């Protein structure tokens, strides 16, 4: 991701804990529908990350998965999410736009995680 843009390959089924923790130059990430879980702290403290696209249904987004990504302002979730764990987006103070096309079945801290953003849900 030397350009700062990362497209996770479709062969990947899960993103592990701390996988991209603190990646300094990561600006944009696209997660394909093959990924079913995003681990705790997976993208935590990626200070330049400003856009995340999750393309398909995800079973879980882990605790602090995108926490403290202080430039993150846009999240697009194109499928359902079974579980959004506590503080997944904590400290994302510039998060102002979320486009969400699915349903959430457990809402541990969904409202808290997205408290600073406008939630746009489409049918």
N, C-alpha and C positions, 0 to 999 in steps of 0.2 A: 504494500500500500504506500509506495513512495510518493504517489500523487496525492495521497490523503483520502482517496476513495477506495473503499473495500467492498467487493461483492463476494460474499461467502459462496463457495462452490455448492452446487446442488447435491453433491455426494455427502455433504455434512448433515448429520442428524441431530447433533447437539453441540452447543457452545459451552465449554467447560468453565468452571469457576476460575476467575482471574485471567481468562484467556487473553484479553486485550487490555487489561488493567493498566491505566496510565500511558497508553500509546499517545505520544506527544503530537504526532502529525496527522492523526486520523480525523478527517473532517466529515465524512459521510459513510454510512454503512447500509448495505442492502442484505437482508437475511431472507433466503429463499424458503419456499413452503416445505422443503425437506426437513428443515430444522424444527424439532418438536419441543426443545427446551433450551432456555438461555440461563446459564448458571449464575449463581451469586457472584456479584462483583465483576461480571464478565467484561463490561466496558466502563467500569467505574474510573472516574478521574481522567477521562480522555478530554482534556481541557479545550481542544479545538473542535471536537465533534459537534456539528450543528444540525445534522439531519439523519434520521433513522427511518428505514422502511422495512417492515416485517411483512413478507408477502403472503404467508399462509397461516393456517391454523397452528397455534402453539399451545402446548399443554401448560407450560409455566414460564414466567419471567421471574427470575430469582431475586432475592433480596439485594438491594443496592446494585442491581445489574447495570443501570445507567446513572447511578448516583454521582453527584458532583461533576457532571458534564456541564460546566457553567455556561458554555455557548450553545448548548442544545436548545433549539427553538422550534423544531418541527419533527413530529413523530407521526408516521402513517402506519396503521395496523390494518391490513387488508383481509384478515380472517379472524376467527374467534380465538379467544384466550381462555383457557380453563381456569388459570390462577395467576394473579398478579401479586407477588409476594410483597411483604412489608418494605416500604421505602425504596421501591424499585427506581424511582426517579427523584429521590430526595436531593435537595440542593441544586436542582436544575432551575435556577432562578430566571432564566430567559425563555423557558418553555412556554410558548404562547399559542401554539397551534397543534392540535391532535386531530387526525382524521381516523375514524375508527368504524370499521364495517361489520364487526362481529358482536358476539355476546360474551359476557364475563359470567362465569358460574360461581366463583368464590371471589369475594371482594375484600380481602384482608385489609388492604389499605389503598384500594384503587382510587377512592376520592381524595385521600391525602396525597397519594403519589402525583396526582394530576391537579391538585388544588389551585395551582397558579396558571392553569391553561383553560382555554375554551375547548370544550369537548364537542366535536362535530361527529354525530353518528348518522350514518346513511343506512337506508333499508337494507 
